[in-house]
Amino acid sequence: MPQQVQGVVAPGRNEPVRVETIVIPDPGPGEAVVRIQACGVCHTDLHYKQGGINDEFPFLLGHEAAGIVESVGDGVTDVAPGDFVILNWRAVCGQCRACLRGRPWYCFATHNAQQKMTLLDGTELSPALGIGAFAEKTLVAAGQCTKVDPAVAPEVAGLLGCGVMAGIGAAINTGNVGRGDSVAVIGCGGVGDAAVVGSRLAGAAKIIAVDIDDRKLAKATEMGATHTVNSRTADPVEAIRELTGGFGADVVIEAVGRPETYRQAFYARDLAGTVVLVGVPTPDMKLELPLLDVFGRGGTLKSSWYGDCLPSRDFPMLIDLHQQGRIDLGAFVTETIGLGDVEKAFARMHEGDVLRSVVVL
């Protein structure tokens, strides 16, 4: 029997979000219905609201979530009703060329639920990143559910569903930060601070946080940055070079997603160093670099989707590290809010007042 729940919908480009009644179908083969307990307000949700991802309105927003599996469809064996799970937006297929080569974190055929959630009048909703978790319940592909220890608080666990995993993974998975490395992180929002945490976890000797907001730089220091640069008042490329013996950082993680900050990252790395782009650009952005500089500086230019994570491997491991006190995932939670507060949370995000607002249901 289909269920009616409350959820946060973006009706059109740049229109205020509103709480609507959502119809959730029973799970079909390979699907699961999850009762959401907490969902972080991620910048990607704002991109959806602004039309920066695509124009498939209306969107059911929210994707950085944790909750309890309520029911599953035919053929689902990896999760069962009652399991505490973190939702992920890259459910690997197991059959594509990346999966068959033992690289499932690059899966080229990730999947979502086949059925559509709708409004009461039958209007089909586009769930953000195939999840749509600003809702009391949501329908996902069962492969989007990753079981973790239920002892962890949902508002903490859910953050691994996107931003925190993206940042930590950008450092340890994509950037391959190693012991003694120097790392610069450009952009110190939630993803950038998670990259700081990941770099510290990997044993980086020097972690340079770069931002235009002193409040964010102070928070990055709390998270483990050893040095800070306010790029509003100092040239970040020169500052990073000065802090690294004149050479540049071994790894530079760009967590903004803009051409100008990417160019800073490119020139702030050491020869043969690595640039990791984890910030999400908009479709209209273009990058221009002298090809001779790309050739002459060597090294590696990478993009990091979801921190190149494998949820079944990385989520439980990071939850364990949190429970051991080796990383503090709770430090990313600035405030907890209700479904009706999402629009205000977007405004606070825009003003730089929060790392994460988390909807708690």
C-alpha positions in Angstrom: 0.0 0.0 0.0 1.5 3.4 -1.0 2.3 5.7 1.9 1.8 9.5 2.3 4.6 11.3 4.1 5.9 14.9 4.4 8.9 16.0 2.3 10.7 19.1 1.1 10.1 19.9 -2.6 11.9 22.5 -4.8 9.1 23.4 -7.2 11.0 25.5 -9.7 14.3 27.3 -10.4 15.2 29.5 -7.4 11.7 29.2 -5.9 11.4 28.8 -2.2 11.2 25.2 -1.1 8.1 24.0 0.6 6.9 21.0 2.6 4.5 18.8 0.6 2.7 15.5 0.9 4.7 12.9 -0.9 3.4 9.5 -2.1 5.9 6.6 -1.5 5.2 3.4 -3.4 5.8 0.0 -2.0 9.3 -1.2 -2.8 9.6 -3.2 -6.0 12.4 -5.7 -6.9 15.7 -4.4 -5.7 14.2 -1.5 -3.9 13.9 -0.4 -0.2 11.8 2.1 1.7 13.8 3.8 4.4 12.4 5.8 7.4 14.7 8.8 7.5 16.1 9.8 10.9 18.4 12.6 9.9 19.6 14.4 6.7 22.2 17.0 6.2 21.6 20.2 4.2 24.3 19.9 1.5 25.3 22.6 -1.0 24.4 20.1 -3.7 20.7 20.5 -2.6 21.1 24.2 -3.1 22.5 23.6 -6.6 19.4 21.5 -7.4 17.1 24.3 -6.1 18.9 26.9 -8.2 18.7 24.7 -11.4 22.5 24.2 -11.4 22.3 20.4 -11.8 19.5 20.1 -14.3 15.9 21.4 -14.9 14.0 18.2 -14.0 11.7 20.0 -11.5 10.1 19.4 -9.1 12.9 18.0 -7.0 12.5 16.1 -3.7 15.6 17.4 -2.0 17.9 15.8 0.5 20.5 13.0 0.1 23.0 13.1 3.0 21.0 10.8 5.2 20.7 7.9 7.7 17.7 5.9 8.8 16.0 2.6 9.3 15.0 0.2 6.6 11.3 -0.2 6.8 10.6 -2.7 3.9 12.4 -4.2 1.0 11.3 -5.6 -2.4 11.9 -8.9 -4.0 15.5 -10.1 -4.4 17.0 -7.8 -1.7 19.4 -9.8 0.5 22.0 -7.3 1.7 19.7 -5.3 3.9 16.5 -6.2 5.9 13.8 -4.3 7.7 15.2 -2.9 11.0 18.7 -2.3 9.7 20.3 1.1 10.4 21.8 2.4 7.2 23.5 5.4 5.6 22.2 6.2 2.2 24.6 6.6 -0.7 24.1 8.0 -4.2 26.4 5.6 -6.0 25.0 2.1 -5.7 27.5 0.0 -7.7 26.2 -2.4 -10.3 28.9 -5.1 -10.0 28.8 -5.8 -13.7 30.3 -2.9 -15.6 33.8 -2.8 -16.8 35.0 -0.8 -13.7 33.4 -3.3 -11.3 34.7 -6.3 -13.2 38.2 -4.9 -13.1 38.0 -4.6 -9.3 37.5 -0.8 -9.2 33.8 -0.5 -8.1 34.3 3.0 -6.8 34.5 4.0 -10.4 31.3 2.1 -11.3 29.9 3.4 -14.6 26.4 2.1 -14.1 25.3 3.1 -10.6 21.6 2.8 -10.1 18.6 4.2 -8.3 15.0 3.1 -7.6 13.0 2.4 -10.7 9.7 3.6 -9.4 8.9 7.3 -9.0 7.8 9.1 -5.8 5.0 11.6 -6.6 3.0 14.5 -5.3 -0.6 13.8 -4.4 -1.7 14.9 -7.9 0.5 12.3 -9.5 3.3 14.7 -10.5 6.5 12.7 -10.6 9.4 13.9 -8.4 13.1 13.9 -9.2 14.9 12.8 -6.0 18.1 14.7 -5.4 21.0 12.3 -6.3 18.5 9.5 -6.6 17.7 9.7 -2.8 15.3 12.5 -1.8 15.7 12.3 1.9 14.3 15.6 3.2 11.2 13.4 3.9 9.9 11.2 6.6 10.5 8.2 4.3 12.0 7.7 0.9 12.3 5.0 -1.8 15.8 4.0 -3.0 17.6 1.1 -4.6 18.6 -1.3 -2.0 22.2 -1.0 -3.0 22.0 2.6 -1.9 21.7 1.4 1.7 24.9 0.7 3.7 24.6 -0.9 7.1 26.6 0.6 9.9 26.7 0.3 13.7 23.3 1.5 15.0 25.0 2.9 18.2 26.1 6.1 16.3 23.8 9.1 16.2 21.9 9.4 12.9 22.7 13.1 12.5 26.4 12.2 12.6 26.2 9.0 10.5 24.2 10.6 7.7 27.0 13.1 6.9 29.0 10.3 5.4 26.3 10.1 2.8 27.8 13.0 0.9 29.9 15.9 2.0 32.1 14.4 4.8 32.8 11.3 2.7 33.6 13.5 -0.3 36.2 15.5 1.6 37.8 12.7 3.5 37.9 10.5 0.4 39.4 13.3 -1.7 42.4 13.2 0.6 42.8 9.5 1.4 41.3 7.8 -1.7 41.8 10.3 -4.6 44.7 12.3 -3.4 46.6 9.4 -1.8 47.9 11.7 0.9 50.7 10.0 2.7 52.7 10.3 5.9 54.8 13.5 5.9 53.1 15.0 2.9 52.2 18.7 2.6 48.6 19.4 1.7 46.7 22.6 0.9 42.9 22.7 1.0 41.3 25.5 -0.9 37.7 26.2 0.4 36.9 25.4 4.0 33.2 24.6 4.0 32.0 21.1 5.1 33.8 19.3 2.2 37.1 21.2 2.6 37.1 20.7 6.4 36.5 17.0 5.8 39.6 17.0 3.5 41.5 18.5 6.4 40.3 15.7 8.6 41.2 13.1 6.0 44.7 14.6 5.5 45.4 14.5 9.2 44.1 10.9 9.4 46.5 10.0 6.6 49.5 11.5 8.5 50.1 14.7 6.5 52.8 16.8 8.2 51.6 20.2 7.0 47.9 21.0 6.2 47.3 24.5 4.8 43.7 25.7 4.9 42.8 28.5 2.4 39.6 30.5 2.5 38.3 34.1 2.3 36.5 33.8 5.7 38.4 33.9 8.9 35.6 32.1 10.7 36.0 29.2 8.4 39.8 29.2 8.8 39.4 29.1 12.5 37.1 26.0 12.2 39.6 24.4 9.8 42.3 24.9 12.5 40.0 23.1 15.0 39.7 20.3 12.5 43.5 19.8 12.1 44.9 22.5 9.8 48.4 23.5 10.8 48.5 26.8 8.8 45.8 29.1 7.4 45.8 31.6 4.5 43.1 34.2 3.9 43.1 34.5 0.2 41.2 37.8 0.3 44.3 39.4 1.8 47.1 37.2 0.5 48.0 35.5 -2.7 47.3 31.9 -1.9 49.8 30.5 -4.4 52.6 32.5 -3.0 51.6 31.8 0.6 51.4 28.0 0.0 54.8 28.1 -1.7 56.3 30.1 1.2 54.9 27.6 3.7 56.4 24.7 1.7 60.0 25.8 1.2 59.2 27.6 -2.0 58.1 24.4 -3.8 54.3 24.1 -3.4 52.2 21.4 -1.7 52.4 17.7 -2.5 48.6 17.6 -2.8 46.2 20.5 -3.3 42.6 19.8 -2.8 40.2 22.3 -4.5 36.9 22.2 -2.6 35.2 25.3 -4.2 34.6 24.3 -7.8 35.5 27.5 -9.6 38.0 28.1 -12.5 39.9 30.8 -10.5 40.4 28.6 -7.5 41.3 25.6 -9.6 44.1 27.7 -11.3 45.3 28.6 -7.8 45.4 24.9 -6.9 47.2 24.1 -10.2 50.0 26.5 -9.5 50.2 26.0 -5.7 51.3 22.3 -6.1 54.9 21.1 -6.2 56.3 19.8 -9.5 54.9 16.3 -10.0 52.3 17.1 -7.3 48.6 16.3 -7.3 45.6 18.5 -7.8 42.2 17.0 -6.6 39.0 18.8 -7.7 36.2 17.9 -5.3 34.3 21.2 -5.5 31.3 21.0 -7.9 31.4 23.4 -10.8 28.3 24.6 -12.7 27.7 23.5 -16.3 28.7 27.0 -17.7 32.2 27.1 -16.2 35.2 26.9 -18.4 38.9 26.4 -17.5 41.8 27.8 -19.5 45.4 26.8 -18.7 48.6 27.0 -20.8 49.1 23.5 -22.2 52.8 23.9 -21.8 52.3 24.4 -18.0 50.2 21.2 -17.9 53.0 19.4 -19.6 55.9 21.0 -17.9 54.7 20.7 -14.3 54.0 17.0 -14.6 52.1 15.3 -11.8 48.5 14.4 -11.7 45.2 16.3 -12.1 42.3 14.4 -10.7 38.6 14.9 -10.0 37.0 13.2 -7.0 33.5 12.0 -7.3 32.2 11.1 -3.8 35.7 10.9 -2.6 36.2 7.8 -4.8 34.5 5.9 -2.0 33.2 2.4 -1.8 30.4 2.8 0.7 30.5 -0.8 1.9 34.1 -0.4 2.7 34.4 3.2 3.8 31.3 4.0 5.7 31.7 1.3 8.4 35.4 2.1 8.7 34.9 5.8 9.2 32.1 5.1 11.7 34.5 2.8 13.6 37.1 5.6 13.7 34.6 8.0 15.0 33.6 5.7 17.8 37.2 5.2 18.7 37.6 8.9 19.0 40.2 9.1 16.1 37.9 11.4 14.1 35.1 13.6 15.3 32.2 13.5 12.8 30.0 15.3 15.3 32.2 18.4 14.9 30.6 18.9 11.5 27.0 19.3 12.9 26.4 23.0 13.6 22.7 22.8 14.2 19.7 20.4 14.1 16.5 21.6 12.4 13.1 20.4 11.2 11.7 19.9 7.7 10.2 23.4 7.7 13.6 25.0 8.3 15.4 24.0 5.1 15.0 27.3 3.3 16.5 29.1 6.3 19.3 26.6 6.4 20.1 27.4 2.7 20.4 31.1 3.7 22.7 30.3 6.6 24.8 28.2 4.3 25.1 31.0 1.8 26.2 33.4 4.6 28.9 30.9 5.7 27.3 30.5 9.2 27.3 26.7 9.3 29.3 23.6 8.4 26.1 21.5 8.4 22.5 22.1 9.3 21.0 18.6 9.8 17.3 17.9 9.5 16.2 15.5 12.3 13.0 13.7 12.0 
